[in-house]
Amino acid sequence: MISSRPVENVWDYPRPPSVEPSDENIVIELGGMRIAWTSSSFRICETSHPPAYYLPIEAFAGDVLHALPGRTWCEWKGAASYFDVVTPARTVPAGAWTYRMPSPGYADIIDHIAVYPGKMDRCLLDGERVRAQPGDFYGGWVTSRVRGPFKGGPGTSSW
């Protein structure tokens, strides 16, 4: 399904990134089950990156998120904490993350979780199957709604 929303060029996104509410319908599947769904999320839009979507924690089914020790640091949002994403059929180590106490300007994403779409079985955004942002660090959601080139692939680390 192709979105009726306007196409965005990721090079028009701001730096530092913006936090935008989204009413897009999101479905995430892993291990043969729907593990998350919502039509109320936030998207982080940053220059050269497809948006990353942050779903409210209550959008996730039961006990699929298992907190991990340790953190990484984002120059904009602060300390990120990670989760294994677990279903009876499949586990994705460090497949999701959150900012428990984000930097000023990012309080909207408290109690919200993002996933790496390329590590899930399937992520849908308004019915369209999401492709993962290139690389193994970033969690952007590539759809027909966004245009690149995108940071993350070979040769883009200096962007």
PyMOL commands that set and color helices and strands:
alter all, ss='L'
color gray80, all
select helices_A, chain A and resi 10-12+57-59+107-109+117-119
alter helices_A, ss='H'
color red, helices_A
select strands_A, chain A and resi 8-9+18-22+26-30+33-38+41-45+52-56+65-74+78-86+91-98+112-115+122-125+128-129+131-132+141-142+146-147
alter strands_A, ss='S'
color yellow, strands_A
deselect
rebuild
show_as cartoon
